[in-house]
Amino acid sequence: MRRSEVLAADSVSCLKKALSHLKDIWEELGIPEDQRLQRTNVVKDHIKSLLDMMIKEEESLKSRVISSIQNCKAEMEKLCLELQIPGYQDEVGLTMLQKEKNLRSLVDGLLKEKNRRMQHLKALLEQDQELCDILCSIPFGISPDSVPSEDQLERFQQHIANQNAEKTNRYAEFMGLKKQIILLMTDLDHLPETSFEKDVVCEDEDTFCLSRDNITSLKLLLCQLEQHKAENEAACEALREKIQQLWDRLKVSQEEREAFNEHMVMSKKCNLKALEAGISHLEKLKLQNICNVTDAIRSEIAVLWEKCFFSTEQRQAFSPYFSEDFTEELLTAHDAEILRLKQHFEDHKELFDGVREWEESWRLFLELEKKASDPSRFTNRGGNLLKEEKQRAELHKNLPKLEKKLKAQIDTWESEQSCEFLVNGQKFLQYVEEQWKLHLAEKEREKLERQLKKSKQTEEDMLYGTAVQTPKRRLLANHTPNKSRRMNATSSISMATSNSTMRNTYNGIVCRSPVRRSPMPRPPLSAKKGSTPRIGGGKTPHLKVNNCNKENETQVKGTPRDLVNTESVQASETCPRPLTPRSSSTS
């Protein structure tokens, strides 16, 4: 049995005892029955009234508990919607008071969570507003009155972190731009004029609005200052170049130049003004020394003519160059001409460099060709002959390639410019073809000279019965020449080559029969000690014949001038085929 039931039974027992005690008192007093009945009714009504009042109070408590449960449920549903969490589910088997207590605890927890989120949102909104004022950015899209979810708070916090990082980057960019702007303004002697420039240079860094527009304006200002500085430097550089030209033309002393060195390096506003003043002063001197200045400019023009490969007609087209009437107009014409030539050279520099490279290669090729036909090249020491042959082979291969490359460049340039590219007054490819023709003609001329010389030698050999002995390779061991052999050289040569000379007379070539060499040279059998050498049938040779033999004897002793190795001559006569240009009609 429950304790409440026990207490109820005790209450009923106490009531019975009380009524029984009242009954005994009433009997002892002698209260009649009707009065006792009346008194009993009063006790009953009093007890009933007291119990009714108590029941009413408990009913009221029950109603309040039910109402509290309903209110807590409604509040909880509202908080769950605001906090965006799942709704509350009733637990089975709980009394009203337990249910009301649980609901009230849950509502209190949800209210605390709501307050926490709202406080966090308020702090984030304040930071976001501050960053928006600094960065001039759009605030984060969230309502300050609604309760944010955890995901919204996390995204909002990440947005604040990104804004802080952007603020740091923009501040660093702003400080870098500001430093460069101040340096440029210092170099240009430029003072802040606009309100924006004053805000950048003069105001505190923390008060500057780091908006994208302001950063863009800073970059634009920096570009303007850099462009202004570049213009100043270009103007100063042009003035320096002009001053240097005027110095050279006027032959200004080194002391005067050194006094102006500061302005020849710096490009500030004061330097620009100083350079302009220096130009004005030198221009006055130029007018006073117009003759010398004109001569100096003419020297420069002549150099540019050479660089641009101008022909005589092109040079004579500039008639002021040959004028002796030195006036300011003449000087102006020369200045304009030298500017035109410099521009012409720069416009065609690649082609001129290619032509100059071809001419240098062609000059080297001709030198190597000339060396290849020189008999003395076989006496080289240190491998020079091998180097020359290797270099000659490279030029033999590279010259046509270079000509082909230049032809393609010239064709492209002529199609773009709609005019002909001239070198020394003629088309470059025609110039190349003429050079090749001249070279081949020179080779043919040299070849004919050699053949005529050999024919002449053959005629002399037939007339006098002598022939030049072919030089033999020297022996490695040193030995002393035989004196008797030198004395009888003419007879020996005549006997050794008489048959071969007669056989090849009509061909114009002297083919020499081989001569045996012994370790110790000795005179031929027909020579006798102390006797005079004879030619033919034992008769004494004519004086003129003796003199000719002496000349041949001298040639035998030394190295022959006209004797060239046949294979070397043939190799030297072989040259690369020139790049044949297209005819004007084809192109």
matplotlib code that plots the C-alpha trace (Angstrom):
import matplotlib.pyplot as plt

x = [0.0, 1.2, 2.0, -0.6, -3.3, -2.1, -2.3, -5.8, -6.9, -5.3, -7.3, -10.6, -9.7, -8.9, -12.2, -14.2, -12.4, -13.2, -16.9, -17.0, -15.4, -17.8, -20.7, -19.5, -19.1, -22.6, -24.0, -22.3, -23.6, -27.1, -27.5, -30.7, -30.7, -31.9, -29.2, -26.6, -27.8, -27.6, -24.1, -23.0, -24.2, -22.2, -19.1, -19.8, -20.3, -17.1, -15.1, -16.7, -16.0, -12.4, -12.0, -13.7, -11.3, -8.4, -9.7, -10.2, -6.6, -5.3, -7.4, -6.0, -2.5, -3.3, -4.6, -1.4, 0.7, -1.2, -1.0, 2.7, 3.2, 1.3, 3.3, 6.6, 5.7, 4.8, 7.9, 10.0, 8.5, 9.2, 12.8, 13.3, 12.2, 14.4, 17.4, 16.7, 16.9, 14.5, 11.3, 10.6, 9.0, 6.9, 8.2, 5.8, 5.0, 5.8, 3.6, 2.5, 4.9, 7.9, 6.8, 6.5, 9.9, 11.6, 10.0, 11.0, 14.6, 14.7, 13.2, 15.8, 18.6, 17.2, 16.9, 20.6, 21.6, 19.6, 21.2, 24.6, 24.1, 22.6, 25.6, 28.0, 26.0, 26.2, 30.0, 30.4, 28.1, 30.2, 33.5, 31.8, 30.7, 34.1, 35.7, 33.1, 33.9, 37.6, 37.3, 34.1, 32.7, 29.2, 28.1, 27.5, 23.9, 22.4, 19.5, 20.6, 17.1, 16.8, 18.6, 21.4, 22.1, 25.5, 26.2, 25.4, 27.6, 30.5, 30.1, 29.9, 33.0, 34.8, 33.7, 35.2, 38.5, 38.6, 37.8, 40.7, 43.0, 41.9, 42.4, 46.0, 46.8, 45.3, 47.2, 50.5, 49.7, 48.8, 52.0, 54.1, 52.3, 52.6, 56.3, 56.8, 54.6, 56.6, 59.9, 58.6, 57.3, 60.7, 62.5, 60.2, 60.1, 56.4, 54.2, 50.8, 48.1, 44.8, 42.9, 43.6, 47.3, 47.3, 45.4, 47.9, 51.1, 50.2, 47.5, 47.8, 47.9, 45.1, 42.6, 43.0, 40.1, 41.4, 38.6, 39.2, 38.6, 41.2, 43.7, 43.0, 43.4, 46.7, 47.9, 46.8, 48.6, 51.7, 51.5, 51.1, 54.1, 56.1, 55.0, 56.0, 59.3, 59.8, 59.0, 61.4, 64.1, 63.4, 63.5, 66.7, 68.2, 67.4, 68.9, 72.0, 72.4, 72.0, 74.4, 76.9, 76.7, 77.1, 80.0, 81.7, 80.9, 82.0, 85.0, 84.1, 86.9, 86.8, 86.7, 83.5, 82.0, 82.9, 81.3, 78.0, 78.3, 75.6, 73.0, 74.1, 73.2, 70.1, 66.7, 64.9, 63.0, 66.0, 68.2, 65.8, 65.8, 69.6, 69.9, 67.5, 69.6, 72.7, 71.2, 70.2, 73.8, 75.3, 72.9, 74.2, 77.7, 76.7, 75.5, 78.8, 80.7, 78.3, 81.1, 82.8, 79.5, 78.4, 81.6, 81.1, 77.6, 78.8, 81.3, 78.4, 76.3, 79.2, 79.4, 75.6, 75.9, 78.4, 76.3, 73.2, 75.1, 74.1, 75.2, 76.8, 73.5, 71.8, 74.5, 74.5, 70.7, 71.4, 72.7, 73.2, 76.1, 78.2, 77.2, 79.8, 77.3, 77.2, 74.0, 71.5, 69.2, 72.0, 72.7, 69.0, 68.9, 71.9, 70.2, 67.1, 69.1, 71.0, 67.7, 66.3, 69.4, 69.3, 65.7, 66.3, 69.2, 67.0, 64.1, 66.4, 69.0, 68.3, 68.8, 71.9, 73.4, 72.7, 74.3, 77.3, 77.6, 77.5, 80.2, 82.4, 82.0, 82.6, 85.8, 87.0, 86.1, 88.2, 91.1, 91.0, 90.6, 93.7, 95.6, 94.5, 96.3, 99.5, 102.2, 103.9, 100.9, 102.3, 105.2, 102.8, 103.6, 101.1, 98.1, 97.2, 96.5, 94.0, 92.2, 92.0, 90.6, 88.0, 87.0, 86.9, 84.6, 82.3, 82.1, 81.5, 78.5, 77.2, 77.4, 74.5, 72.4, 73.0, 72.2, 69.0, 68.0, 68.7, 66.7, 63.6, 64.0, 64.3, 61.3, 59.2, 60.4, 59.8, 56.3, 55.5, 57.1, 56.1, 59.6, 63.0, 65.7, 68.9, 72.6, 75.0, 72.3, 71.3, 69.4, 71.3, 70.9, 72.2, 75.1, 75.8, 75.6, 78.0, 80.5, 80.3, 80.8, 83.8, 85.3, 84.8, 86.2, 89.3, 89.7, 89.5, 92.0, 94.5, 94.0, 94.8, 97.8, 99.1, 98.5, 100.2, 103.1, 103.4, 103.2, 105.9, 108.1, 107.4, 108.6, 111.8, 112.4, 111.9, 114.1, 117.0, 116.5, 116.0, 113.2, 112.6, 113.0, 110.0, 110.9, 111.1, 110.1, 113.0, 114.5, 114.1, 117.9, 120.1, 122.8, 125.2, 124.4, 126.9, 128.9, 129.5, 125.7, 125.1, 127.8, 126.3, 122.6, 121.8, 123.2, 121.5, 118.1, 118.4, 119.2, 116.5, 113.7, 114.5, 112.2, 109.3, 109.6, 109.4, 106.4, 104.2, 105.1, 102.0, 99.8, 101.3, 102.2, 105.6, 105.4, 108.5, 109.9, 110.7, 114.2, 115.9, 117.4, 120.1, 121.1, 124.2, 123.6, 126.2, 126.6, 125.3, 127.5, 127.8, 129.4, 133.2, 135.2, 136.6, 134.9, 132.3, 128.8, 127.7, 124.2, 123.3, 126.1, 129.1, 129.3, 129.9, 126.6, 125.9, 126.5, 122.7, 122.1, 124.6, 122.9, 119.5, 120.9, 122.2, 118.7, 117.3, 120.1, 119.1, 115.5, 116.5, 118.4, 115.5, 111.8, 110.0, 107.5, 105.0, 105.1, 101.9, 100.6, 98.1, 95.6, 95.8, 95.1, 92.1, 90.8, 91.3, 89.4, 86.3, 84.0, 80.4, 77.7, 76.2, 72.6, 71.1, 68.5, 65.2, 65.0, 63.1, 60.3, 59.9, 59.9]
y = [0.0, 3.5, 5.9, 8.3, 5.6, 4.9, 8.6, 8.7, 5.8, 7.5, 10.7, 8.7, 7.1, 10.4, 11.8, 8.9, 9.3, 13.0, 12.4, 9.8, 12.1, 14.9, 12.5, 11.6, 15.3, 16.0, 13.1, 14.2, 17.7, 16.4, 18.0, 16.8, 14.6, 17.2, 19.6, 16.9, 16.2, 19.8, 20.0, 16.9, 18.6, 21.6, 19.5, 17.6, 20.9, 22.3, 19.2, 19.1, 22.8, 22.3, 19.3, 21.1, 24.0, 21.7, 19.8, 23.1, 24.2, 20.9, 21.2, 24.6, 23.2, 20.5, 23.1, 25.2, 22.1, 21.3, 24.9, 24.9, 21.8, 23.2, 26.5, 24.7, 22.5, 25.6, 27.4, 24.4, 24.1, 27.7, 27.4, 24.3, 26.1, 29.1, 27.0, 24.7, 21.5, 18.5, 18.8, 17.3, 13.9, 13.1, 10.4, 7.6, 6.8, 10.2, 12.1, 15.6, 17.1, 15.1, 16.0, 19.7, 19.7, 18.0, 20.4, 23.4, 22.2, 21.7, 25.1, 26.7, 25.0, 26.1, 29.7, 29.6, 28.2, 30.9, 33.7, 32.2, 32.2, 35.7, 37.0, 35.3, 36.7, 40.2, 40.0, 38.7, 41.5, 44.1, 42.7, 42.4, 46.0, 47.2, 45.2, 46.5, 50.1, 49.4, 47.3, 49.0, 45.5, 44.1, 42.8, 39.1, 38.2, 37.3, 38.8, 40.3, 39.5, 35.8, 33.1, 31.7, 28.1, 26.6, 26.2, 29.9, 30.9, 28.8, 30.3, 33.8, 33.2, 31.9, 35.0, 37.2, 35.2, 35.7, 39.4, 39.7, 38.0, 40.3, 43.3, 42.1, 41.6, 44.9, 46.7, 45.1, 46.0, 49.5, 50.0, 48.7, 50.9, 53.9, 53.3, 53.2, 56.3, 58.3, 57.2, 58.2, 61.5, 62.2, 61.3, 63.5, 66.3, 66.0, 67.3, 65.7, 67.8, 66.0, 65.0, 61.3, 61.9, 63.7, 60.9, 58.4, 60.3, 62.6, 60.8, 57.9, 54.4, 53.1, 55.7, 54.9, 53.0, 49.7, 49.4, 47.7, 51.0, 52.8, 50.0, 50.3, 54.1, 53.5, 51.3, 53.8, 56.6, 54.4, 53.7, 57.4, 58.3, 55.5, 56.6, 60.2, 59.0, 56.9, 60.0, 62.0, 59.3, 59.1, 62.8, 63.0, 60.2, 61.8, 65.1, 63.3, 61.6, 64.9, 66.6, 63.8, 64.3, 68.0, 67.5, 65.3, 67.6, 70.7, 68.9, 70.0, 69.5, 66.7, 69.1, 70.7, 67.3, 66.1, 69.2, 68.1, 64.4, 64.7, 65.6, 62.9, 60.2, 61.4, 62.0, 64.2, 67.3, 69.5, 67.3, 67.6, 71.4, 71.4, 69.2, 71.5, 74.5, 72.6, 71.8, 75.5, 76.5, 73.9, 74.8, 78.4, 77.1, 74.9, 77.8, 79.6, 76.5, 75.4, 74.4, 72.0, 70.5, 69.9, 68.1, 65.9, 65.1, 64.2, 61.8, 60.1, 60.0, 58.4, 55.7, 55.1, 54.9, 52.1, 50.3, 50.5, 49.5, 52.6, 52.9, 56.0, 57.1, 56.8, 58.8, 61.5, 61.8, 63.7, 66.9, 69.0, 66.6, 68.1, 71.7, 74.2, 76.9, 76.2, 77.6, 76.7, 75.2, 73.0, 71.8, 71.1, 69.1, 67.0, 66.4, 65.2, 63.0, 61.4, 60.7, 59.1, 57.0, 55.8, 54.9, 53.1, 51.2, 50.1, 49.1, 46.8, 45.9, 42.2, 42.2, 44.4, 42.1, 39.1, 40.8, 41.8, 38.2, 36.9, 39.4, 38.4, 34.7, 35.4, 37.3, 34.5, 32.0, 33.9, 34.0, 30.3, 29.7, 31.8, 29.9, 26.6, 27.5, 28.5, 25.8, 27.0, 25.9, 22.3, 23.5, 24.5, 23.6, 23.1, 21.8, 25.1, 23.3, 21.0, 23.9, 25.8, 22.9, 22.3, 25.9, 25.9, 22.9, 24.6, 27.7, 25.6, 24.1, 27.3, 29.9, 28.4, 28.0, 31.6, 32.8, 30.8, 32.2, 35.8, 35.1, 34.1, 37.1, 39.5, 38.0, 38.4, 41.9, 42.9, 41.5, 43.4, 46.7, 46.4, 47.6, 46.1, 45.5, 47.0, 46.5, 48.9, 49.9, 46.4, 43.4, 41.4, 38.1, 39.7, 41.0, 37.5, 36.0, 38.6, 37.8, 34.1, 34.9, 37.1, 34.4, 31.7, 34.0, 34.6, 30.8, 30.3, 33.1, 31.6, 28.2, 29.6, 31.4, 28.1, 26.3, 29.0, 29.0, 25.2, 25.5, 28.0, 25.8, 22.9, 25.0, 26.0, 22.3, 21.3, 24.1, 23.6, 20.0, 20.7, 20.0, 20.9, 18.0, 17.3, 18.0, 14.8, 14.4, 15.1, 12.2, 12.2, 11.8, 14.8, 14.4, 16.6, 17.3, 15.9, 18.7, 16.8, 16.2, 20.0, 20.7, 18.3, 18.9, 20.1, 17.0, 14.7, 16.3, 16.5, 12.7, 11.7, 13.6, 13.8, 10.9, 12.0, 15.6, 14.6, 12.3, 15.0, 18.1, 18.2, 17.9, 21.0, 19.1, 17.9, 14.4, 13.6, 10.1, 8.8, 9.3, 6.8, 8.0, 6.2, 6.8, 8.6, 10.9, 10.5, 12.1, 10.4, 8.1, 10.5, 13.1, 13.0, 14.7, 18.1, 17.9, 20.4, 19.0, 18.7, 18.7, 16.7, 15.0, 16.1, 19.7, 22.6, 24.3, 27.9, 30.7, 31.3, 27.7, 27.7, 30.7, 29.0, 25.9, 28.0, 29.3, 25.8, 24.7, 27.5, 26.3, 22.8, 24.0, 26.0, 25.4, 26.1, 28.9, 27.5, 23.9, 23.0, 19.6, 18.5, 17.1, 20.3, 22.5, 20.4, 20.6, 24.4, 24.8, 23.1, 25.7, 25.6, 26.4, 29.9, 30.3, 31.2, 33.9, 34.0, 36.3, 39.5, 38.2, 35.1, 37.0]
z = [0.0, -0.8, 1.9, 0.6, 1.1, 4.6, 5.4, 4.0, 6.1, 9.2, 8.3, 8.1, 11.4, 13.0, 11.7, 13.2, 16.5, 16.4, 15.7, 18.4, 20.9, 19.9, 20.4, 23.9, 24.8, 23.5, 25.5, 28.7, 28.1, 27.6, 24.2, 22.7, 19.6, 17.2, 18.3, 18.1, 14.5, 13.8, 15.2, 13.3, 10.1, 10.9, 11.4, 8.1, 6.2, 7.7, 6.8, 3.3, 2.8, 3.8, 1.5, -1.4, -0.9, -0.9, -4.0, -5.7, -5.0, -6.3, -9.4, -10.0, -9.6, -12.2, -14.6, -14.2, -14.8, -18.0, -19.1, -18.4, -20.4, -23.3, -23.2, -23.0, -25.9, -27.9, -26.9, -27.7, -31.2, -31.9, -30.6, -32.7, -35.8, -35.0, -34.1, -37.1, -35.0, -34.9, -32.9, -29.4, -29.0, -25.9, -23.6, -22.6, -18.9, -17.4, -15.0, -15.7, -13.3, -14.7, -18.2, -17.3, -15.6, -18.5, -21.0, -18.9, -18.8, -22.5, -23.1, -20.9, -22.8, -26.1, -24.9, -23.8, -27.3, -29.0, -26.9, -27.6, -31.3, -31.3, -29.4, -31.8, -34.7, -33.2, -32.9, -36.4, -37.8, -36.0, -37.5, -41.0, -40.8, -39.9, -42.7, -45.2, -44.2, -44.8, -47.9, -49.3, -49.8, -49.6, -46.1, -45.6, -46.5, -43.2, -41.1, -37.8, -36.3, -37.1, -35.2, -37.4, -37.8, -37.0, -40.7, -41.3, -38.4, -39.7, -43.2, -41.8, -39.7, -42.8, -44.7, -41.9, -42.1, -45.9, -45.5, -42.9, -45.3, -48.2, -45.9, -45.1, -48.8, -49.8, -47.0, -48.1, -51.7, -50.7, -48.7, -51.7, -54.1, -51.8, -51.4, -55.2, -55.7, -53.1, -54.8, -58.2, -57.0, -55.4, -58.6, -60.7, -58.1, -58.2, -55.3, -54.5, -56.2, -56.1, -52.9, -53.8, -54.1, -50.7, -49.1, -50.4, -49.5, -46.6, -44.6, -42.1, -43.7, -41.3, -42.5, -46.2, -47.7, -49.1, -51.7, -55.1, -56.8, -54.6, -55.3, -59.0, -58.8, -57.0, -59.8, -62.4, -60.5, -60.4, -64.1, -64.9, -62.8, -64.4, -67.8, -66.8, -65.6, -68.8, -70.9, -68.8, -69.2, -73.0, -73.3, -71.2, -73.2, -76.5, -75.2, -73.9, -77.3, -79.1, -76.6, -77.2, -80.9, -80.5, -78.2, -80.8, -83.7, -81.8, -80.2, -76.7, -74.2, -71.7, -68.8, -70.0, -70.5, -67.0, -65.5, -67.0, -65.9, -63.2, -65.8, -68.1, -65.6, -63.6, -65.2, -62.7, -63.6, -62.8, -64.9, -67.8, -67.5, -67.3, -70.4, -72.3, -71.3, -72.4, -75.8, -76.3, -75.5, -77.9, -80.6, -80.5, -80.7, -83.6, -85.5, -84.8, -86.0, -88.7, -91.2, -88.8, -87.6, -91.2, -92.0, -88.9, -89.9, -93.4, -91.9, -90.1, -93.3, -95.2, -92.5, -92.7, -96.5, -96.2, -93.6, -95.9, -99.0, -100.9, -104.5, -106.1, -107.6, -104.2, -102.6, -105.2, -104.8, -101.6, -103.3, -100.1, -99.2, -102.0, -101.4, -100.1, -99.1, -95.3, -94.0, -91.3, -93.9, -95.2, -91.6, -91.1, -94.3, -93.1, -89.7, -91.5, -93.8, -91.0, -89.1, -92.3, -92.8, -89.2, -89.5, -92.8, -91.2, -88.2, -90.5, -92.6, -89.9, -90.1, -93.9, -93.7, -91.1, -93.3, -96.3, -94.2, -92.9, -96.5, -97.6, -94.6, -95.4, -99.1, -98.3, -96.1, -98.8, -101.4, -99.0, -98.5, -102.2, -102.8, -100.1, -101.6, -104.9, -103.2, -103.3, -100.2, -98.1, -98.1, -95.9, -93.1, -89.5, -86.6, -88.6, -90.3, -93.6, -92.0, -90.3, -93.5, -95.4, -92.7, -92.7, -96.5, -96.4, -93.9, -96.1, -99.2, -97.4, -95.6, -98.3, -100.4, -97.2, -96.3, -99.8, -99.7, -96.3, -97.5, -100.6, -98.6, -96.3, -99.2, -101.0, -97.9, -97.4, -101.0, -100.9, -97.7, -98.8, -102.5, -103.6, -104.4, -101.8, -103.3, -102.3, -103.9, -106.4, -107.6, -106.4, -103.9, -105.7, -108.9, -106.8, -105.5, -109.0, -110.3, -107.5, -108.3, -112.0, -111.3, -109.1, -111.7, -114.4, -112.2, -111.7, -115.5, -116.0, -113.5, -115.1, -118.6, -117.2, -115.8, -119.1, -121.1, -118.7, -119.0, -122.8, -122.8, -120.6, -122.9, -125.9, -124.1, -123.2, -126.9, -128.1, -125.6, -124.7, -121.0, -118.5, -114.9, -112.5, -110.3, -106.7, -104.6, -101.0, -98.7, -96.8, -93.0, -92.5, -93.1, -95.8, -97.6, -101.3, -103.8, -105.4, -108.7, -109.1, -108.8, -111.4, -113.9, -113.2, -116.7, -118.4, -115.9, -116.3, -120.1, -120.4, -117.9, -119.5, -123.2, -124.2, -122.1, -123.4, -127.0, -126.5, -124.9, -126.9, -128.9, -125.8, -124.2, -121.1, -119.9, -118.3, -116.5, -116.3, -112.9, -111.7, -109.5, -106.3, -104.4, -100.8, -102.1, -105.2, -108.0, -111.4, -114.5, -116.5, -119.4, -117.2, -116.7, -114.0, -115.2, -118.6, -120.0, -120.3, -124.0, -125.5, -128.6, -130.8, -128.7, -130.1, -127.8, -127.0, -128.2, -125.7, -125.6, -124.9, -122.0, -120.5, -120.7, -119.1, -116.3, -115.7, -115.7, -113.4, -110.9, -111.0, -110.2, -107.1, -105.7, -105.4, -108.7, -108.6, -111.2, -110.1, -108.3, -107.3, -109.9, -107.4, -105.3, -108.3, -109.2, -105.7, -105.6, -108.8, -107.3, -105.7, -104.5, -107.0, -106.5, -105.6, -109.0, -108.4, -110.1, -113.1, -112.8, -115.0, -112.9, -109.6]

ax = plt.figure().add_subplot(projection="3d")
ax.plot(x, y, z, "-o")
ax.set_aspect("equal")
plt.show()
